[in-house]
Amino acid sequence: MNPPSEDLYQRYLCEVEKLLADTPSYPDLLNRRGLLKLQLGEPEEARRDFVAALSRNSRYEQARVNLAFALGERDFRSAIDLMANIAKNSQQPHQRYVDMARLCTRHGHVSEAWDAIYHTLNLAPDDPLALHWGAYLLAKEERSREAQRWLLRSARS
């Protein structure tokens, strides 16, 4: 399966912007537009959308997570600090630590990604996303036998 093309993201962005023209203060649409802009390589534009979504709903956790990803494009340490704060205050901290692992991996901080995975597994030992992400990291490290075991464990969770 191929990843979505830039053209597809652009078309989806046009649709989201049409909806925002009618409902400009809807946080979910602002968050979606931010995600699309992040995918299109526009982290500063994305950051503005996530901040706008949060100004309309300060408890919108996914917009805050996405803001950390956008921030990570220019200031990795600040993004990690934000993600740690999100996890600390989250109703589902184990999911936020998986997000932290994704952020670390995206920026080449593999040992920190592992720390986040292990932190997740301490909170939720059978978390399928953490196990899946751990398998991904093992595969990247060319440790295929271990990756297979983690994937099996993930599938059973």
Secondary structure, DSSP 8 states (H G I E B T S, - for coil): -----HHHHHHHHHHHHHHHHH-TT-HHHHHHHHHHHHHTT-HHHHHHHHHHHHHH-TT-HHHHHHHHHHHHTT-HHHHHHHHHHHHHH-SSHHHHHHHHHHHHHHTT-HHHHHHHHHHHHHH-TT-HHHHHHHHHHHHHTT-HHHHHHHHHHHHH-
